[in-house]
């Protein structure tokens, strides 16, 4: 059986991105590997093995074009309203909380936020399939 290990995104500013993911989601640097021309930084939550891999290309000066293929990464939280308030206090500019229904039943409560490079991140209330 396969196990998901990480998702990778390219970022311009390592410190800015590490700070965002630490503040927003409590992710800490698990490993950092500098190479000629690029650095790989793996961020991990103490509660999960899945990692976010940041790739920093040293010669890149312009923001990446995210294109129309990237969707989002998602995080589940225990108290969505408290997290939304915390994101707001931290100046992370979350979008409003939304509710998504299917067949008159609540499927999800969530909000989106963007990281410093413009990647969309969904923050979901732990509920149903989102645990």
Buried (B, 14 or more C-beta within 10 A) or exposed (E): EEEEEBEEBBBBEBEEBBEBBEBBBEBEBBEBEEEEEBBBBBBBBEEEEEBBBBBBEEEBEEEBEBEEEEEEBBBBBEEBEEBBEBBEEEEBEBBEBEEEEEEEEEBBBBBBBBBBBEBBBBBBBEBEEBE
